[in-house]
Amino acid sequence: MLGPRRWAFLGSAAFLLILVGEILRQGALLVLALPLVCYLAVGFYSALSSVTLKAQRSLSTARAMSDEPITVRVELENLGATLELIELTDSVPAILQLHQGSAQKIASLPAGEKISLEYVVSGMRGLARWKNLSVRVTDTLGLFLREMELPCEGELLVVPTFERLEEIVMRPRRTRIFSGQVKARLGGAGIEFFGVREYYPGDERRFLNWKATARRDRPIVNEFEQERVADVIILLDARARSDVITPQPLSPRRERGEGVRGKSLFEHSVRAALALAHYFTAQGNRVGLLIYGKYLDWTWPGFGRWQRERLLRAIVSAEKGDKAVFEDLENIPTRLLPAGSQLVFVGPLLESDVKTIVDLRLRYEVLCISPNPILFESAFLERTPEVELALRLEHLKRQALLAHLRRAGIRVVDWDVTKPLAAVISGELGRSAWRAALIRRGRV
Amino acid sequence: MDVQRMLWWIARASWLLGYGLLALVWLGRGEWQWAALAGVFGLLAVIASYGRRAWLASLNFLVLVALSGIGTLWSTWSALGSVLCGLIAWDVELFARRLEYFYEVPNAVMWAHLRRLGAILLLSGSLGATALSLTVALSFWWMLAIAFGFLISFSLLLRRGL
């Protein structure tokens, strides 16, 4: 009970005593009202004057990794008269957990002085934003109350740990004009042999293919495959229906987070998307992002470090959604996707997704990085014969689904999330895997 | 003893003292029913202080004031004493509840509050004692002058922004 309510309570009690005393003509009852009246009088004497405060927030770092402790410090300066009692309450964003200290403080604040509120938080993933600091100023007795929200902004990006990918060989249908590291299916300056052609004046003599020249009796030069940058669009599946959330850990090993890291498969998709965005931007490609789930979160394709930062922020802030309109992948806005670009779908694949992905393959090169939901969930299940049978059936269904995609010319990485993504990708999408695939098809 | 424990100790002791004073007066006069009633309410006040309902402190204070009003028929001094104790208990309990949410409470905050409360008790105690000891007969014109003086001082206070 603070402020006007306290004042009303005491005033009413005193008034009743005086009234009853007057009605009954009992002076003693008037005497009993004296402590209450004195309380109110002293309260009035020490009433609040004007309150002028200024708040400033500082964070130990603007970007942190998962579970890294971050110190939040809020400094409040009193630019007005002395304040007898001041309560500060800082609202900790939902993605953060308080580790040390408290987000609330009570103190008295003399004129011109400062107080600070300090606490340590950590988070798993996301963009944490602070806007205001709640301040409540009262006199010592709590008869006068002033509540205010002081602007005190702060922003913290909590990035989950992600792996650095080494190599992904891709062959998009179109490349851009800038040189990069993607084979452009065009002859010209490059490293890898592409073919031979007739010599034209101006060609360097060191590229003359002497054997072919002797065979054809006219000068022939070697041609190399041009390497350029490409348009890459990362499609992150953020649909709640495709996610798998594990139950509470069953064993101490799982409680420590060993084996399967994280509680939601979506977090693994996010980590994969971060790794891919980092890799493709570092290779100089023009990278865009579409997060499909809660809504269509589209990041326009772009180059360079700024784009990498934009992608990082978008992926880190990704949230799952269960909107009916995005239940299936058929509402992917293909008009946004640059023609002939390389699409990288990240997410556990559902049966209903296959048709849409195969349709996308008609216009784009498609690559799927799919965290395996069956292996992920099975680590948390008790192994009864029925469960074993169900897992085998699900596994077969998934293999059939992936085979369907592969037959359509889509490269699929079935990622067991207990294994490092970098190793899985370099094994399945690296240069050696590419060569092996070409040999299988009889093209080499 | 940390700040909050000390405040709770003061509040509970004051509830017991406030109700106890009344109970003792009624016991001394052979009023067993009233004494029992005061004792029960005293215990309830202490028990309520362990709970989470802050409004019970205000209710207990009102009950104590009402019982003190009845107690004036036997002993005005004890009634004044129990109201003073009740005021301490009510104020300190609510203050302790307010501090519960804070990780660290500086001692200065508690002492500033207790000093202010002490000043109120001193002022109201001395005024009450004076009122109970002295009998002053004032004419109508004196009363009118005093009332006018109060009115002037009140308006001055208002002009100061209170």
Interface residues (C-beta under 8 A of the other chain):
Chain A: M1 L2 R6 F9 A13 L17 V20 Q26 G27 A28 L29 L30 V31 L32 L34 P35 L36 V37 C38 Y39 V42 F44 S46 A47 S49 E84 L85 E87 G101 S102 Q104 K105 I106 A107 S108 T140 L141 G142
Chain B: A54 W55 S58 F61 L62 V65 S68 G69 T72 T76 A79 L80 V83 L84 L87 D91 L94 F95 R98 L99 Y101 F102 Y103 E104 V105 P106 A108 V109 A112 H113 R116 L117 A119 I120 L121 L123 S124 G125 L127 G128 A131 L132 L157 G161 L162
